[in-house]
Amino acid sequence: MASPDVEFRCFVGGLAWATDDRALETAFSAYGEIVESKIINDRETGRSRGFGFVTFRDEKSMRDAIDGMNEAAVLQRATGGLRLD
C-alpha cells in the first residue's frame, strides 16, 4: 500500500483546445477512481494550453489509463494522438 503522500498523477498532452476539466475526468474515469483532473490554462488569456493532469486513487488505475489512452483518438487535437506520461 502506498503512503498517503504518494500521488498517482499522469500528464496528458495533445488535448483539443476545447477540452475542460470535466471532459478530461469523464474520458479517464473508465480506468479507475479519479482524485483530480486539471487542464492547464494560460495565465494571461485563460485559454487551454492543450495539456493537463489526471490524478488517480491508485497506481493500477493510472497505469491502465496510460496503457489504454496513450495515442488515443479522444479529446485530441486535429493531428496526432494523446500523449500520456
C-alpha distance (Angstrom), angle and dihedral (degrees) to the residues before:
residue distance angle dihedral
M1 . . .
A2 3.78 . .
S3 3.77 121.0 .
P4 3.81 115.8 -102.6
D5 3.81 92.7 -108.1
V6 3.84 94.0 59.3
E7 3.81 115.0 102.8
F8 3.77 125.4 -158.0
R9 3.79 98.2 -150.7
C10 3.77 127.4 157.0
F11 3.77 130.0 -165.4
V12 3.83 115.4 -125.4
G13 3.81 115.3 -161.4
G14 3.79 133.7 177.2
L15 3.80 94.4 45.3
A16 3.79 121.5 163.1
W17 3.79 110.7 -101.6
A18 3.83 91.1 -117.9
T19 3.83 94.7 56.4
D20 3.80 112.4 118.1
D21 3.82 132.8 -169.0
R22 3.81 93.3 -92.6
A23 3.82 94.3 50.8
L24 3.80 90.0 48.7
E25 3.80 91.4 51.2
T26 3.81 92.3 46.8
A27 3.80 92.6 50.9
F28 3.80 93.2 51.4
S29 3.81 101.1 35.7
A30 3.82 91.9 89.5
Y31 3.81 88.0 72.2
G32 3.79 98.0 56.3
E33 3.77 146.6 -63.8
I34 3.78 112.7 -30.6
V35 3.79 120.2 -146.3
E36 3.81 94.9 -173.4
S37 3.78 141.0 -8.7
K38 3.78 119.1 -165.4
I39 3.79 134.1 179.9
I40 3.80 112.7 -155.1
N41 3.80 113.5 -128.2
D42 3.78 131.0 -162.7
R43 3.82 109.9 -100.7
E44 3.78 94.9 -137.0
T45 3.80 103.0 39.2
G46 3.80 100.9 25.9
R47 3.81 87.6 -135.3
S48 3.81 121.8 136.6
R49 3.79 115.3 -93.5
G50 3.81 90.0 -148.8
F51 3.79 98.4 -106.7
G52 3.75 140.2 76.4
F53 3.79 146.5 161.0
V54 3.78 134.0 -105.4
T55 3.81 119.5 -159.8
F56 3.79 117.7 -159.0
R57 3.79 129.9 -160.6
D58 3.82 92.6 -123.6
E59 3.79 140.8 22.0
K60 3.82 96.0 -116.6
S61 3.81 91.5 58.5
M62 3.79 90.9 49.2
R63 3.83 92.8 49.2
D64 3.82 91.5 46.3
A65 3.81 90.1 51.6
I66 3.80 92.3 49.1
D67 3.80 90.9 49.4
G68 3.80 94.0 43.8
M69 3.79 101.4 40.9
N70 3.81 104.3 34.5
E71 3.83 106.9 117.6
A72 3.82 89.5 1.9
A73 3.78 119.3 157.3
V74 3.82 95.6 -131.6
L75 3.80 124.6 104.9
Q76 3.80 88.5 -2.4
R77 3.76 132.2 139.7
A78 3.80 118.9 -106.9
T79 3.81 94.0 -83.0
G80 3.80 131.3 41.5
G81 3.77 128.1 5.1
L82 3.76 134.4 -90.0
R83 3.77 117.5 -67.3
L84 3.78 117.8 -145.3
D85 3.78 126.8 -172.0
